[in-house]
Amino acid sequence: MPGHANTLTLMKTPKPILNALSIVVDDMAASVAFYRACGLEFADDGVDAPHTESTAFGGFRILLDTAHSIAEFDPAWSALAKGGRISLAFECADPAEVDSRYAELTAAGHTGRLEPFDAFWGQRYATVVDPDGNSVDFYAPST
């Protein structure tokens, strides 16, 4: 049967597993503090390290790496314009937590991009900017 052997080969080939997201940061201490305020926990202090990570979400890892450490092993790497390419989203327990996370982070000096609002798709939603210009969303089902 044509294509049958190729189908079997594809079925036997293991698929890679997405298990981490790496964020290149300019100021590790500021980024660790920001993501801790978002609810992530880091195994080590991380503030003076070129790399740290948080394991969450069923084993999915958020990696923070300094721009300097990336350039050390990839000399051709260069930073692009700040932010706007990725967005992280944190599900909150309820709409009040969306509001409190936004208030807490903006009170700490982080830029609010979208104040909490009731979105037409049925969620309480807010966006704050991390120290490197990336959007970080907080959402919960509207009540």
C-alpha positions as CSV (number, residue, x, y, z in Angstrom):
1,M,0.0,0.0,0.0
2,P,1.6,3.3,-1.0
3,G,2.6,5.5,1.9
4,H,2.0,2.7,4.4
5,A,5.7,2.3,5.4
6,N,6.1,6.1,5.8
7,T,3.1,6.2,8.1
8,L,4.6,3.4,10.3
9,T,7.9,5.2,10.5
10,L,6.3,8.5,11.6
11,M,4.2,6.7,14.3
12,K,7.4,5.2,15.8
13,T,9.3,8.5,15.9
14,P,8.9,10.1,19.3
15,K,7.7,13.7,19.4
16,P,9.6,16.3,21.3
17,I,8.0,17.5,24.5
18,L,7.6,21.2,25.1
19,N,8.6,21.6,28.7
20,A,10.1,25.1,29.2
21,L,9.9,28.7,28.1
22,S,13.1,30.7,28.4
23,I,12.9,34.5,28.9
24,V,16.1,36.5,28.2
25,V,16.4,39.2,30.9
26,D,18.6,42.3,31.3
27,D,18.3,42.5,35.1
28,M,18.0,39.1,36.9
29,A,17.1,40.5,40.3
30,A,14.3,42.7,38.9
31,S,12.9,39.8,36.8
32,V,13.0,37.3,39.7
33,A,11.2,39.8,42.0
34,F,8.6,40.5,39.3
35,Y,7.9,36.8,38.6
36,R,7.8,36.0,42.3
37,A,5.1,38.7,42.7
38,C,3.3,36.9,39.9
39,G,3.3,33.7,42.0
40,L,6.3,31.8,40.6
41,E,8.7,30.1,43.0
42,F,12.4,29.8,42.2
43,A,14.5,26.9,43.7
44,D,17.4,29.1,44.4
45,D,17.9,32.8,45.2
46,G,18.7,33.4,41.5
47,V,19.2,37.1,41.7
48,D,22.9,37.0,41.1
49,A,22.9,34.0,38.8
50,P,23.1,34.0,35.0
51,H,20.3,31.4,35.0
52,T,17.4,30.4,37.3
53,E,14.2,28.6,36.8
54,S,10.8,27.9,38.2
55,T,9.0,24.6,37.9
56,A,5.2,25.0,37.7
57,F,2.2,23.9,35.8
58,G,2.7,20.1,36.0
59,G,6.4,20.3,35.4
60,F,6.5,23.0,32.8
61,R,9.5,25.3,33.6
62,I,10.0,29.1,33.2
63,L,13.7,29.8,32.6
64,L,15.3,33.2,33.2
65,D,18.6,33.7,31.5
66,T,20.7,36.9,31.4
67,A,21.5,38.4,27.9
68,H,25.1,38.1,28.8
69,S,24.9,34.3,29.5
70,I,23.1,33.7,26.2
71,A,25.8,35.7,24.3
72,E,28.5,33.6,26.0
73,F,27.4,30.4,24.4
74,D,25.9,31.9,21.2
75,P,28.1,34.8,20.1
76,A,25.9,35.5,17.1
77,W,22.9,36.1,19.4
78,S,21.7,39.7,19.7
79,A,18.8,41.2,21.6
80,L,15.9,42.4,19.5
81,A,13.6,45.3,20.3
82,K,12.2,45.1,23.8
83,G,9.1,43.0,24.4
84,G,6.0,42.5,22.3
85,R,6.9,39.0,21.0
86,I,5.6,36.8,23.8
87,S,3.0,37.0,26.5
88,L,2.7,34.9,29.6
89,A,-0.8,34.3,31.0
90,F,-1.6,33.4,34.7
91,E,-5.0,32.0,35.5
92,C,-6.3,33.5,38.8
93,A,-8.7,31.9,41.2
94,D,-11.3,34.6,40.7
95,P,-11.8,38.2,39.4
96,A,-10.7,39.7,42.7
97,E,-7.3,38.0,42.4
98,V,-6.9,39.6,38.9
99,D,-7.5,43.0,40.4
100,S,-5.2,42.4,43.4
101,R,-2.3,41.1,41.3
102,Y,-2.6,44.1,39.0
103,A,-2.7,46.5,41.9
104,E,0.2,44.8,43.7
105,L,2.5,44.8,40.6
106,T,1.7,48.4,39.5
107,A,2.1,49.7,43.1
108,A,5.6,48.1,43.0
109,G,6.4,50.3,40.0
110,H,5.7,47.9,37.1
111,T,3.9,49.3,34.1
112,G,0.2,48.4,33.7
113,R,-0.7,47.8,30.0
114,L,-4.4,47.0,30.5
115,E,-6.2,47.8,33.7
116,P,-8.5,45.0,34.9
117,F,-11.7,44.8,32.8
118,D,-14.5,42.5,32.1
119,A,-13.8,41.1,28.7
120,F,-16.5,40.3,26.2
121,W,-15.3,36.7,26.1
122,G,-16.3,36.2,29.8
123,Q,-13.1,36.8,31.7
124,R,-11.8,39.4,34.1
125,Y,-8.5,40.4,32.4
126,A,-5.5,42.6,33.1
127,T,-2.0,43.0,31.6
128,V,1.2,44.2,33.3
129,V,4.6,44.6,31.7
130,D,7.6,42.7,33.0
131,P,11.0,44.4,33.5
132,D,12.0,43.4,29.9
133,G,8.9,44.7,28.2
134,N,7.0,41.5,27.9
135,S,3.2,41.3,28.5
136,V,2.1,39.3,31.5
137,D,-1.7,38.7,31.6
138,F,-3.8,37.8,34.5
139,Y,-7.3,36.4,34.0
140,A,-10.2,34.6,35.7
141,P,-13.7,33.6,34.7
142,S,-16.1,36.5,35.2
143,T,-18.7,35.9,37.9
